[in-house]
Every structure is written in C-alpha cells, then in structure tokens.
Amino acid sequence: MSNDTISQILMIILGIMLFILVILITIFLILRTKEKIKKNSSNNYDLITNQKNKKNVTKQSVDMSYSKESIMNFMEFDKIEDNMIVQKKGKRFLMVIECQGVNYDLMSKMEKVSVEEGFQQFLNTLRHPIQIYIQTRTINLENSIAGYKEKVKEVEDKYGQMMYQYEQMKVADIYTQAELDKYLFEMTKQRNLLEYGKDLVSNTEKMSLNKSVLNKKYYVVIPYIMEEAGNDKYNYEEIKNMAFSELYTKCQSIIRILSSCSVNGKILSSKELIELLYVAYNRDEAESYGIDKAMQAGYDELYSTAPDVFERKIKALDEVVEEKAVELANKTIEKVKSAPEQIATEKERNLEILVEKMAKIILEENKQYVGGEIAQKAIDQIQKSQEKGEKANEEVKKKSARGRKKQTIE
C-alpha cells in the first residue's frame, strides 16, 4: 500500500472524527440550552408561586380582619354580664323583665277595670325611662318531645316487666284467679297509659311541623346610664355594681306594681338574655338551630348568622318566578288541550256551510249525469240558502258584540 493511499485513508478517518466531534458539540449545546430554559422556567414558576402565596397571605390577612371583634361592632351591645346587657363600652346597662300576658278579653268587667287601674298606677309611678319590647317566636317543641319520649320509654319498660311478671304468675299456679285478674287490670292500665303516651308524642311531633305555631313574649327593658353615677372617678367594677343595685331595685318595683294588673314578671338571667338577643338577631334560624344547640356545640360567642337581606330577596324572587312559570305552563297546557275542542266546536258551528259547499262540489262533478240545467238550478238554490245563512251569522255576531259593549260600559 502506498503512502498516498495511507494518507487518503487517514484524511478520511480524520474527517469522520471531525464530523462526529461537531455532532457531539451540537448535541451538548442543545442539552445545555434546554437545561437553561428549564432552570429559567422553574425560577419563573417559583416567582409566580411566591407572588400567589403573598396574595393569599394578603387575602387571608384581609379575611382575618373580619374577626369576632369587628363583627361585634355591628351589634348594639358589648357583652352580657350579671343578668345585664352592657352597652357603649360599659357606659350603659340594661336589665330586662319578662312579663306573662293576661287574656283581657275573657275577663269580667270588674277584672278589666282592676287591670286598667293597675296599669294606670304603673304609668303614674314611673320615674325613669323604660322600653316595652314584644318578640314573636316560633314555638320549638323539640325539648318537650324529647321529654315525652323519655317518659314513654319508662312506661314501656314498666309495661314489659309487668307482662313478664304476669306470665310468671300464671305459670307458678300459686295465685288465685282474683289476684291474677287484679294484676291484669293494673297491666291493662299501664298498657292504656303507654298507648296514650305514644299518641301524645305523635301528635306533638305533627304539631312541631307546623311553622305557624307562634308565641308572643312581652318584655320591659330598664336602662342605667353611667352619667347617673354623677362621678367619673369610679372604675368599671364599681359602676357595674351600682348599675346592678339600681336596676335590680327598679325591676323589683316594676314587678310589684305589675302584679296589681294580674301580670307576673321576672328578671331575665344571663342565659335568658342571650336567648333573647339570639332570637332577635337570627329570626329565621332560631327555630331550627336554637340557642341550646348553639351552646352544646361550644359556641361561646354570640353573633348573627342571619342571611343577608338581598340574599333573602333573591330567594323570594326565585320562588315568585318559579310560581309564575308553573302557572304559565299550566295555562299553556290548558290552551293546547282545548285547541282540538275549539276546532271541533268551530266545525260543528259551520256544519251547514260545509255541507252546502260539499253539495255544490258534488253537483259540479256530476253535471253530465244529472243534467247541466238541473245541476245549475240546484247549485243556485244552495248558493241562495248559503247567503241567507251567512247573513244570519253576521247578525248574530253583531248582537253578541253589542252585548259585550254593554257589559263593559256597565
């Protein structure tokens, strides 16, 4: 092999190696570029995520700004303490008396006069402002039903024991018939009591489904303002003690005077005040989620859960729309149902006209068989009677139109 051939082979190998080297360098650069792009995209993603987290944190901080303290700013009271409602940061205190209403209409004349005189005396003896508050509540029979069910369960257990005892007495064969009859009588009384209890629970549960069973409660609200103390040097505890003493004295005086009107009253405790305010702020929810359930659930703060007024308005409008849509659908169905009936009535009304038209068509088609002259005379005769019928229909329509006009004028 000559030197030229060897040099050519080496040149070819060198060229191939250079080509492979170029390809490897290109691949390396492409991989490097992809890695940079990936790194940049991950950095951008981290940046976007951080920004989102910052926004979320900001949003959470905004949401957290609506805490129970800020919600309490919408309430007309600060807290409930020592059977009093505290308002205006301890500058105003309220004590509430619940009064039992009397059925004035069922009283005799003398009793009515006595009640009126007592109420007049109550008004004349007032030396401080009061507020009369009436609250309408839906009667919640949940607690009553639960109590009835417990009693019925006790009666049922006792009845089961008596049945078992009666069977044992019959098997023992040591009791006389009189003793067995006596025990059977007692067992029958227990069974009747059980049936009565079950019936009572069933009727009470049905009654509880009726949301229109309402109860009115009457309250007298007595305020105490801090300025009545006459000195700003007192601390909160001293002011609170003075307010309690003053309000308690006033309440007892009002209760005593109201008793002359046959109206019994009592001072509401802190728990009863909570219930009063809870129902006032949550009228719709109080009947389904009462204060007892809220307290058992561990809610130690009182706040309003009533829906927004516009949400309730939207709900009411949706109900109106649905009601009107159903009404329109029913009317349309009635119209569609009555369409064939109207067509049948119209055909029945125009029966003679249709018969005459059909007779004319038949005569026209059969002139050659009947005779042209006779067929034409028959057609003319039918035409005359048809014209008379149309005139009669027009007169009937005019008379009916006049009758409608008279009715509208009247």
C-alpha angles and dihedrals in degrees: 000000000000128000092248092057092048091049091050091051091049091049090052092049090047091051091050091049092049090050091050090047091052091050092050091049090050092050091048091052092048092051091047091051092049091050091052091049091049091049092049092048091050090050090050090049091051089049092050091045091051090049090049091048089050090051091048090049090049091048091047090049089051090048091046088054087073093072128151089270092059092044090053088061088072092054122088093227138052103210145325116251136162094356090307135108109229116213138179095020095304097318095108132038131190131198120189131210119202112214127202110228123232127219098243095179094060093053126102121247093261092049090050091051090049092052092048092049091049092050091047089052089049091055093045093052095052112114098166136047120272136179125218111213126187119195123191114208135182108242110249108207095177096106092044091051092049090051092048091050091053091051092046089050090054091049091047092051091049091049091051091051091049091051090052091047092049092053090049091050091053092049094046092063092204097105125085122237090251091057091048091049091049092051090045089053091053090047090051090052089052091049091050089050090051093050091047091051093050091049091049092051091048093051092045091052090051090049091051089059089063105089092190093074099110135178128199121216123195124210138182113209118204119193131206119196122202092231087069088071088067095213130077094201094082117103124227096267092052092047091048092051092049091047091050093049092047095045094044091053092048092047093050090049092051092046090052093049093045090053087069086063090054088252115134118207140183136187112252117241123226092265091050090049089053090052091048092053093040091057091044093054097036107037097155098041099040093077093055100030107033129190092260091060091046091052092046089051089060099253104153095170124073116222138147119269096174115129121253115274092239091052089054090047091052090049091050091049091050089054091050091049091049092048093050091045091054090047092051091047091052092049091049091049090051090050092049091047092050095048095085089045091053091049091050091048091049091051091047090051092049095040095117093048091050091048091050092049091049091048091053091051091050092050092048091051094047102043092117092056099040097035127262098249095047093045091051092050090050091050091050091050091051090047092054093050089046091053091049090051092050091051090050091051091050091053091049091051092049091051092049090049090052091049091053091050091052091051092051092048091050 
